């Protein structure tokens, strides 16, 4: 179940980056596509597989971004392609709410098996992570009869009106798009690197502050849901300090609050476990998944306790395209690939390669303030000074740009735009990861 064996797994530059064909297509893009749709890299893809993207100019580029964390099983994984092709030849759409089909049921059964907890579970399928988060909130509100939703500093949950309200960062996600949905309350998250009194106090103090704010400013009995990423994504790959998540989860349980784990970016083997919340034994009431679930096709899910999921009236959840049969077939192929190739173990190996080399880079370049993350979801935070920890977005952009020009795709992120994140496909060869890190080191030397 490997991807595109004909696509050589090596970096190869035959033009400048971007090349002439990509530049031509970018000119057409500027004429036809809204300027608000920005591009990290002005390079047009022709093929992709394993850890390589081949652009329209024939360059082979190392992919350390996975299409924003989506291609966990790589691009064009054989099991994904085979199953979606077979399904597309039978039918591409009926609307599950009109004429159901087995693929939707099989995906729901797989999610019940894979997600944490041995309780009875049910799922509903959607198209995007934001859509799934929004529906998780709807489910929690109906189940509890409450309206308030608690989210955290540095959170990212999507671009719909409600999920923009849940998201912490203004630019580029929220600027100018308000007013936003009401009854959203934000509390501190345990961010060890930037906690004022240091990492040792972070979990306890952050949990105390969060619970105090909820209790005093909202009222626990008014809260329908607490929504959190077990490993924060767009906020900068923040790992909440150990103990923080269990404390918040227990507070939710003690107060009848639905605990929602947003595993859109961290799920499906990405962090070295099937789901990041397993790291501290968290069993959420609802878990939201997307990105890696379907090998690149649009699919998302809310999976949760059967009694919570069934609290919504018939017809209250769904949508025309949610759980599209072709996307469901792709998901079943992706999950089969994850199991066959033991991609949780592969993610842990990638973590070892990344963290060991990044630690050496941190000794050499003192603008690297922090290294964090788990599995194949690793980040470095860049600062002007390690004492003040002042964010350094300019250096972050310069390093990323130098990597891109050398044929390695890296992504930047973080509330302060000063984090470089590494999200390679889990099927990438370790030799490509190491070569990508060589390029990163040279990029630091050029940019700093």
C-alpha positions as CSV (number, residue, x, y, z in Angstrom):
1,X,0.0,0.0,0.0
2,X,2.7,2.5,-0.9
3,X,2.2,5.6,-3.0
4,X,3.3,6.2,-6.5
5,X,6.4,3.9,-6.8
6,X,7.3,5.7,-10.0
7,X,7.9,9.0,-8.2
8,X,11.5,8.9,-7.2
9,X,12.0,9.7,-3.5
10,X,14.7,12.3,-3.9
11,X,15.1,16.1,-3.9
12,X,15.9,17.3,-7.4
13,X,16.0,20.9,-8.6
14,X,16.2,21.5,-12.3
15,X,14.9,25.1,-12.3
16,X,14.9,27.9,-9.8
17,X,12.0,27.8,-7.3
18,X,9.4,28.8,-8.4
19,X,10.1,27.6,-11.9
20,X,8.9,29.2,-15.2
21,X,5.7,27.1,-15.5
22,X,4.8,27.8,-11.9
23,X,5.3,31.5,-12.5
24,X,3.1,31.3,-15.5
25,X,0.3,29.6,-13.6
26,X,0.7,32.1,-10.7
27,X,0.0,34.9,-13.1
28,X,-3.2,33.1,-14.3
29,X,-4.1,32.5,-10.6
30,X,-3.8,36.2,-9.9
31,X,-6.3,36.9,-12.7
32,X,-8.8,34.3,-11.8
33,X,-8.6,33.6,-8.0
34,X,-9.5,36.0,-5.2
35,X,-6.4,37.6,-3.7
36,X,-7.6,36.5,-0.2
37,X,-6.7,32.9,-1.2
38,X,-3.0,33.2,-0.4
39,X,-0.2,30.6,-1.1
40,X,2.6,29.5,1.3
41,X,4.6,28.5,-1.7
42,X,4.0,29.8,-5.3
43,X,4.8,26.3,-6.7
44,X,2.2,24.3,-8.6
45,X,2.0,20.6,-7.9
46,X,1.9,18.0,-10.7
47,X,2.3,14.8,-8.7
48,X,3.0,13.8,-5.2
49,X,3.7,10.7,-3.2
50,X,5.7,9.5,-0.2
51,X,7.7,12.5,1.0
52,X,8.0,14.2,-2.4
53,X,6.0,16.8,-4.4
54,X,6.8,17.1,-8.1
55,X,6.0,20.5,-9.4
56,X,4.9,21.4,-13.0
57,X,8.5,22.3,-13.8
58,X,9.8,18.8,-12.9
59,X,11.4,19.7,-9.6
60,X,11.2,17.1,-6.8
61,X,10.6,18.9,-3.5
62,X,10.7,17.5,0.0
63,X,7.3,17.7,1.7
64,X,7.4,18.5,5.4
65,X,3.9,19.9,5.4
66,X,1.5,17.2,4.3
67,X,-1.0,19.6,2.8
68,X,-1.5,21.2,6.2
69,X,-1.3,17.9,8.0
70,X,-3.7,16.0,5.7
71,X,-1.7,13.4,3.8
72,X,-0.8,11.2,6.8
73,X,-0.7,8.2,4.5
74,X,1.0,10.1,1.8
75,X,-0.4,11.3,-1.5
76,X,-2.2,8.9,-3.8
77,X,-1.7,5.9,-1.4
78,X,-2.7,2.8,-3.3
79,X,-5.4,1.6,-0.9
80,X,-7.0,5.1,-1.0
81,X,-6.8,5.3,-4.8
82,X,-8.1,1.8,-5.3
83,X,-11.1,2.2,-3.0
84,X,-12.2,5.7,-4.1
85,X,-11.8,4.7,-7.8
86,X,-14.0,1.6,-7.3
87,X,-16.6,3.7,-5.4
88,X,-16.6,6.5,-8.0
89,X,-17.3,3.9,-10.7
90,X,-20.4,2.8,-8.8
91,X,-21.9,6.1,-7.7
92,X,-20.5,9.4,-6.5
93,X,-23.4,10.8,-4.5
94,X,-26.9,10.0,-3.2
95,X,-26.9,12.1,0.0
96,X,-26.8,9.8,3.0
97,X,-29.9,11.4,4.5
98,X,-31.8,10.5,1.3
99,X,-30.5,7.1,0.2
100,X,-27.9,5.8,2.7
101,X,-24.9,3.6,1.8
102,X,-22.6,1.2,3.6
103,X,-19.4,3.2,3.4
104,X,-20.8,5.8,5.8
105,X,-21.7,3.1,8.3
106,X,-18.3,1.5,8.0
107,X,-16.5,4.8,8.7
108,X,-18.6,5.3,11.8
109,X,-17.9,1.8,12.9
110,X,-14.1,2.3,12.4
111,X,-14.3,5.6,14.4
112,X,-16.1,3.8,17.3
113,X,-13.3,1.2,17.3
114,X,-10.3,3.6,17.1
115,X,-11.3,6.6,19.3
116,X,-10.6,6.5,23.0
117,X,-13.0,4.9,25.5
118,X,-14.9,1.6,25.5
119,X,-18.3,3.2,25.9
120,X,-21.0,3.0,23.2
121,X,-20.2,5.6,20.5
122,X,-21.9,7.0,17.4
123,X,-20.7,9.4,14.7
124,X,-21.9,11.9,12.2
125,X,-19.8,12.8,9.1
126,X,-19.2,16.2,7.6
127,X,-17.0,17.8,5.0
128,X,-14.5,19.9,6.9
129,X,-13.0,20.2,10.4
130,X,-14.7,23.6,11.0
131,X,-18.1,22.1,10.1
132,X,-17.5,19.2,12.5
133,X,-16.4,21.6,15.4
134,X,-19.5,23.7,14.8
135,X,-21.7,20.6,15.0
136,X,-20.0,19.3,18.1
137,X,-21.1,22.6,19.8
138,X,-24.6,22.1,18.5
139,X,-24.8,18.6,19.9
140,X,-23.4,19.7,23.3
141,X,-25.9,22.6,23.5
142,X,-28.9,20.3,22.8
143,X,-27.6,17.6,25.2
144,X,-27.0,20.0,28.1
145,X,-29.6,22.6,27.5
146,X,-26.9,25.2,28.1
147,X,-25.4,27.8,25.7
148,X,-21.9,28.8,26.9
149,X,-18.8,27.4,25.2
150,X,-15.3,27.6,26.8
151,X,-12.2,27.7,24.6
152,X,-8.5,28.5,25.2
153,X,-5.8,30.9,24.4
154,X,-3.9,30.1,21.2
155,X,-6.8,28.0,19.9
156,X,-7.7,27.4,16.3
157,X,-10.9,25.7,15.4
158,X,-11.9,27.0,11.9
159,X,-13.1,29.8,9.7
160,X,-16.9,29.7,9.9
161,X,-18.6,32.4,12.0
162,X,-18.9,30.2,15.1
163,X,-15.5,28.6,14.7
164,X,-13.8,32.0,14.1
165,X,-15.3,33.0,17.5
166,X,-13.7,29.9,19.0
167,X,-10.3,30.7,17.3
168,X,-7.9,32.9,19.3
169,X,-5.8,34.6,16.5
170,X,-7.1,37.7,14.7
171,X,-4.9,37.8,11.6
172,X,-5.5,36.4,9.2
173,X,-8.4,34.3,10.5
174,X,-10.8,36.8,12.0
175,X,-9.8,40.3,10.9
176,X,-12.8,42.2,9.5
177,X,-15.2,39.3,9.6
178,X,-17.2,40.1,12.8
179,X,-19.5,40.3,14.6
180,X,-19.0,36.7,15.8
181,X,-21.2,34.2,17.5
182,X,-22.0,35.0,21.2
183,X,-21.6,32.9,24.3
184,X,-17.9,32.1,23.7
185,X,-15.5,32.4,26.7
186,X,-11.7,32.2,26.5
187,X,-9.5,31.0,29.3
188,X,-5.7,30.4,29.7
189,X,-4.0,27.3,28.4
190,X,-0.9,25.7,30.0
191,X,1.8,27.0,27.5
192,X,5.0,25.9,29.3
193,X,7.5,27.9,27.3
194,X,5.7,31.2,27.9
195,X,4.1,30.6,31.4
196,X,5.0,33.6,33.5
197,X,6.2,31.6,36.6
198,X,7.9,28.9,34.6
199,X,7.0,25.4,33.3
200,X,7.0,23.7,36.6
201,X,4.1,25.7,37.8
202,X,2.3,25.9,34.5
203,X,-0.2,23.0,34.6
204,X,-1.5,23.7,38.1
205,X,-1.6,27.5,37.8
206,X,-3.2,27.5,34.3
207,X,-5.9,25.0,35.4
208,X,-6.6,27.0,38.5
209,X,-6.9,30.2,36.5
210,X,-9.1,28.6,33.8
211,X,-11.4,27.0,36.3
212,X,-11.6,30.2,38.4
213,X,-12.6,32.3,35.3
214,X,-15.2,29.7,34.2
215,X,-16.7,29.6,37.7
216,X,-16.7,33.3,38.3
217,X,-17.3,34.8,34.8
218,X,-19.5,32.2,33.2
219,X,-20.8,29.8,35.8
220,X,-20.1,26.1,35.4
221,X,-23.7,25.2,35.2
222,X,-24.1,27.5,32.2
223,X,-21.4,25.8,30.1
224,X,-22.4,23.4,27.4
225,X,-19.0,22.4,26.2
226,X,-15.3,22.9,26.8
227,X,-13.5,22.6,23.4
228,X,-9.7,22.1,23.3
229,X,-7.0,20.8,21.0
230,X,-5.0,18.2,23.0
231,X,-2.0,19.4,21.1
232,X,-2.7,22.9,19.8
233,X,-2.1,23.3,16.1
234,X,-2.2,26.8,14.5
235,X,-1.4,28.3,17.9
236,X,2.1,26.9,17.6
237,X,2.1,23.2,18.3
238,X,1.7,23.9,22.0
239,X,1.8,20.8,24.3
240,X,-0.3,21.7,27.4
241,X,1.8,21.0,30.4
242,X,1.3,17.5,31.8
243,X,-1.6,17.4,34.2
244,X,-3.5,20.4,32.7
245,X,-5.8,18.4,30.4
246,X,-6.8,15.8,33.0
247,X,-7.7,18.5,35.5
248,X,-9.9,20.3,32.9
249,X,-11.4,17.1,31.8
250,X,-12.3,16.2,35.4
251,X,-13.8,19.6,36.0
252,X,-16.0,19.1,32.9
253,X,-17.1,15.7,34.2
254,X,-17.9,17.1,37.7
255,X,-20.0,19.8,36.2
256,X,-22.0,18.0,33.5
257,X,-20.0,19.8,30.7
258,X,-19.4,18.1,27.4
259,X,-15.6,17.8,26.9
260,X,-14.8,18.1,23.2
261,X,-11.3,17.1,21.9
262,X,-10.5,18.8,18.6
263,X,-8.1,16.2,17.0
264,X,-8.4,17.6,13.5
265,X,-4.7,18.2,13.1
266,X,-3.3,15.8,15.8
267,X,-5.4,12.8,15.0
268,X,-4.8,9.6,13.0
269,X,-1.3,8.5,14.1
270,X,0.1,12.0,13.7
271,X,1.5,12.3,17.3
272,X,2.6,8.7,17.7
273,X,-0.7,7.5,19.0
274,X,-4.0,7.2,17.1
275,X,-5.1,10.4,19.0
276,X,-3.2,13.0,20.9
277,X,-5.5,12.9,23.9
278,X,-4.4,9.3,24.6
279,X,-1.1,10.6,25.8
280,X,-2.6,11.4,29.2
281,X,-5.4,8.9,29.1
282,X,-8.1,11.5,28.2
283,X,-11.4,10.0,27.1
284,X,-13.4,12.9,25.6
285,X,-17.2,13.0,25.4
286,X,-16.9,14.1,21.8
287,X,-13.9,13.9,19.5
288,X,-13.7,15.9,16.3
289,X,-11.6,14.6,13.4
290,X,-10.8,15.6,9.8
291,X,-7.5,16.2,7.9
292,X,-5.8,12.8,8.0
293,X,-9.0,10.8,8.0
294,X,-9.4,10.3,4.3
295,X,-6.1,10.5,2.5
296,X,-6.7,14.0,1.1
297,X,-10.4,13.8,0.4
298,X,-12.8,16.2,2.3
299,X,-14.2,14.3,5.2
300,X,-14.7,15.1,8.9
301,X,-16.5,13.6,11.8
302,X,-17.9,14.1,15.3
303,X,-17.7,10.9,17.3
304,X,-19.0,10.6,20.8
305,X,-20.9,9.0,23.6
306,X,-24.1,7.5,22.1
307,X,-26.4,9.1,24.6
308,X,-24.9,12.6,23.8
309,X,-25.0,12.0,20.0
310,X,-28.6,10.8,20.2
311,X,-29.9,13.8,22.1
312,X,-30.3,15.7,18.9
313,X,-33.7,15.4,17.1
314,X,-34.0,13.5,13.8
315,X,-32.9,15.7,10.9
316,X,-31.0,18.1,13.2
317,X,-27.6,16.9,11.9
318,X,-26.4,16.3,8.4
319,X,-25.8,18.1,5.1
320,X,-26.0,17.4,1.4
321,X,-22.4,16.2,1.0
322,X,-21.4,15.1,4.5
323,X,-20.0,11.6,4.4
324,X,-19.7,11.6,0.6
325,X,-19.4,7.9,-0.6
326,X,-16.1,8.5,-2.4
327,X,-14.6,10.2,0.6
328,X,-15.8,7.4,2.9
329,X,-14.1,4.9,0.6
330,X,-10.9,6.9,0.7
331,X,-11.1,7.0,4.6
332,X,-11.4,3.2,4.8
333,X,-8.4,2.9,2.5
334,X,-6.4,5.4,4.6
335,X,-7.3,3.7,7.9
336,X,-6.3,0.3,6.4
337,X,-3.0,1.8,5.4
338,X,-2.4,3.3,8.9
339,X,-2.9,-0.1,10.4
340,X,-0.9,-2.1,7.9
341,X,2.1,0.2,8.0
342,X,1.9,0.8,11.7
343,X,2.1,4.6,11.2
344,X,1.9,5.3,14.9
345,X,5.3,3.7,15.3
346,X,6.6,5.5,12.2
347,X,5.5,8.8,13.7
348,X,7.5,8.1,16.8
349,X,10.6,7.3,14.7
350,X,10.2,10.6,12.8
351,X,10.0,12.4,16.2
352,X,13.4,10.9,17.2
353,X,15.0,12.0,14.0
354,X,13.5,15.5,14.2
355,X,14.1,16.3,17.8
356,X,17.6,15.0,18.0
357,X,18.7,17.1,15.0
358,X,16.7,20.2,16.1
359,X,18.4,20.0,19.5
360,X,21.8,20.2,17.7
361,X,20.5,23.2,15.7
362,X,19.4,24.9,19.0
363,X,22.9,24.6,20.3
364,X,24.2,26.3,17.1
365,X,21.5,29.0,16.6
366,X,20.3,30.8,19.7
367,X,17.2,32.2,18.1
368,X,15.7,28.7,18.6
369,X,13.9,29.2,21.9
370,X,11.9,26.0,22.2
371,X,11.5,22.6,20.6
372,X,8.2,20.8,21.2
373,X,5.6,18.5,19.9
374,X,5.1,14.7,19.6
375,X,5.4,12.2,16.8
376,X,5.4,13.8,13.4
377,X,4.0,17.0,14.8
378,X,7.1,18.9,15.9
379,X,7.8,22.7,16.0
380,X,10.5,25.1,16.9
381,X,9.8,28.6,18.3
382,X,12.1,31.4,17.2
383,X,12.9,34.3,19.4
384,X,15.1,37.4,19.3
385,X,16.5,36.6,22.7
386,X,16.2,33.5,24.8
387,X,16.0,35.5,28.0
388,X,13.1,37.8,27.0
389,X,11.6,35.3,24.6
390,X,10.5,38.1,22.3
391,X,9.0,36.5,19.2
392,X,11.0,36.7,16.0
393,X,8.5,36.4,13.1
394,X,11.0,38.0,10.7
395,X,13.6,35.3,11.1
396,X,10.9,32.7,11.0
397,X,9.7,33.9,7.6
398,X,13.3,34.2,6.3
399,X,14.3,30.7,7.3
400,X,11.1,29.3,5.7
401,X,11.7,31.2,2.5
402,X,15.3,29.9,2.3
403,X,14.0,26.3,2.8
404,X,11.5,26.9,0.0
405,X,14.1,28.2,-2.4
406,X,16.1,25.1,-1.7
407,X,13.2,22.7,-2.4
408,X,12.0,21.9,1.0
409,X,8.4,22.7,2.1
410,X,8.1,23.9,5.7
411,X,5.2,25.7,7.3
412,X,5.1,28.6,9.7
413,X,2.5,29.0,12.4
414,X,1.9,30.3,15.9
415,X,0.0,33.1,17.6
416,X,3.1,35.3,17.1
417,X,3.9,33.9,13.6
418,X,7.3,32.8,15.0
419,X,7.0,29.0,14.8
420,X,8.2,26.6,12.2
421,X,6.3,23.4,12.2
422,X,7.1,20.0,10.8
423,X,4.2,17.8,9.6
424,X,5.7,15.3,7.1
425,X,3.7,12.5,5.7
426,X,4.1,9.5,7.9
427,X,5.3,7.4,5.0
428,X,8.2,9.7,4.2
429,X,11.6,8.1,4.1
430,X,13.9,9.0,7.0
431,X,16.6,10.0,4.5
432,X,14.3,12.7,3.2
433,X,13.6,14.0,6.7
434,X,17.4,14.1,7.4
435,X,18.0,15.9,4.1
436,X,15.2,18.4,4.8
437,X,16.9,19.1,8.1
438,X,20.2,19.7,6.3
439,X,18.5,22.3,4.2
440,X,16.9,23.8,7.3
441,X,20.4,24.2,8.9
442,X,21.7,25.9,5.8
443,X,18.7,28.1,5.7
444,X,19.4,29.2,9.3
445,X,22.9,30.0,8.3
446,X,21.7,32.1,5.4
447,X,18.9,33.9,7.2
448,X,20.3,34.6,10.7
